Amino acid sequence: MELKQQYPDRLIGVNRLASSPALAVASGITPENAAQLIPCVDYVLVATGIRSDFHNIDATKLVRLLKVAEFSPAPAR
């Protein structure tokens, strides 16, 4: 899933303006869009984006997401 460019740009703007030292995305992170979103925020919370069904994590999706996160740049501030 490709994100509209506005979404990452808005996250970067919010992160720069936030009074809190950290910004998190709590929904919508998948192995396919993680490279676009991770550099925009300090934390991500994942669940449905890496599930194989309602109760189970898909190990392949989890590994792919972790690899993307490992090589993503630090958040832009």
C-alpha positions as CSV (number, residue, x, y, z in Angstrom):
1,M,0.0,0.0,0.0
2,E,1.5,3.3,-1.1
3,L,0.7,6.3,1.1
4,K,-0.2,9.7,-0.2
5,Q,2.9,11.9,0.2
6,Q,0.8,14.3,2.3
7,Y,0.6,11.7,5.2
8,P,4.4,11.4,5.9
9,D,4.9,15.1,5.3
10,R,2.2,15.9,7.9
11,L,3.7,13.5,10.4
12,I,7.1,15.2,10.0
13,G,5.4,18.6,10.6
14,V,3.6,17.4,13.6
15,N,6.7,15.8,15.0
16,R,8.7,19.1,14.6
17,L,5.9,21.1,16.3
18,A,5.0,18.7,19.1
19,S,5.8,19.9,22.6
20,S,6.3,16.2,23.6
21,P,9.7,14.8,22.7
22,A,8.1,11.8,21.0
23,L,5.4,11.0,18.4
24,A,3.9,7.6,17.7
25,V,1.7,6.1,15.1
26,A,-0.6,3.5,16.6
27,S,-2.4,2.2,13.5
28,G,-1.8,1.3,9.9
29,I,1.9,0.3,10.0
30,T,2.6,-2.6,7.7
31,P,5.8,-4.0,6.2
32,E,4.8,-2.3,2.9
33,N,4.4,1.2,4.2
34,A,6.9,1.2,7.2
35,A,9.7,2.7,5.2
36,Q,7.6,5.8,4.5
37,L,6.2,6.2,8.1
38,I,9.0,5.1,10.4
39,P,11.3,8.1,9.6
40,C,8.5,10.4,10.5
41,V,7.8,9.3,14.0
42,D,9.6,8.1,17.2
43,Y,7.5,5.1,17.9
44,V,5.2,2.7,16.1
45,L,2.6,0.3,17.6
46,V,1.7,-2.5,15.4
47,A,-0.9,-5.3,15.5
48,T,-3.3,-5.7,12.6
49,G,-0.7,-4.8,10.0
50,I,1.3,-7.9,10.9
51,R,-1.5,-10.4,11.8
52,S,-2.4,-13.4,9.8
53,D,-5.8,-13.4,11.5
54,F,-7.4,-11.8,14.5
55,H,-5.5,-13.9,17.0
56,N,-2.1,-14.6,15.4
57,I,0.9,-12.6,14.3
58,D,2.3,-13.6,10.9
59,A,6.0,-14.3,11.5
60,T,7.0,-13.4,8.0
61,K,5.3,-10.0,8.1
62,L,6.9,-9.4,11.5
63,V,10.4,-10.2,10.2
64,R,9.9,-8.0,7.2
65,L,8.7,-5.1,9.3
66,L,11.7,-5.5,11.7
67,K,14.1,-5.4,8.8
68,V,12.6,-2.2,7.4
69,A,12.7,-0.6,10.9
70,E,16.3,-1.6,11.4
71,F,17.4,0.3,8.3
72,S,15.1,3.3,8.5
73,P,16.6,6.7,9.3
74,A,16.0,8.5,12.6
75,P,12.9,10.8,12.7
76,A,13.3,14.1,10.9
77,R,13.1,17.0,13.4
